[in-house]
């Protein structure tokens, strides 16, 4: 069964460093998303991406964040100058069509020290 | 502000009982509604999607949607201990899907 794949599963970085989280969405899906979940808290929407551009972004998705689809399969989230409060689980998701169900990857646990 | 509200629980039911989970949302333009299940330390897993008013059944699960009341619910019949998890309501509008905080369900053998 097709699935969303995320790498790495766990990333530890020093405060102030840049990190890139990687995702391979399901191959025939056209809509891509990033979410984060701070430990013990809700799943929070960051950004959606379609046709090589951002469709929607939340209040959380400020200039520290950027997304890119560098080739036909990968979808990345870059976090510049990481802060302690960026420590969270980051989930990538994809959906086949507009406003339909999204399928999630297994997540990348980011720890900022 | 796009709010999705759920009773955080915990909700505890005996094995074999019906579990009822509720969700309200603030954005009247919302178009699609989903229930996800999340086990501790894992990613959200889709259970049900519902797009129009009324009931939708899939096995032991029934989703109910009332757009006029901005209300979505999930019924789990014949609850099993393996159903113990956090259930997330998700509401979708224009490529923006927001989650509620989730209801933690415990099914006791």
Interface residues (C-beta under 8 A of the other chain):
Chain A: X31 X33 X35 X41 X42 X43 X44 X45 X48 X50 X55 X56 X58 X91 X98 X99 X100 X101 X102 X103 X104 X105 X106 X107
Chain B: X31 X32 X34 X38 X42 X43 X44 X45 X46 X49 X88 X92 X93 X94 X95 X96 X97 X98 X99 X100 X101 X102
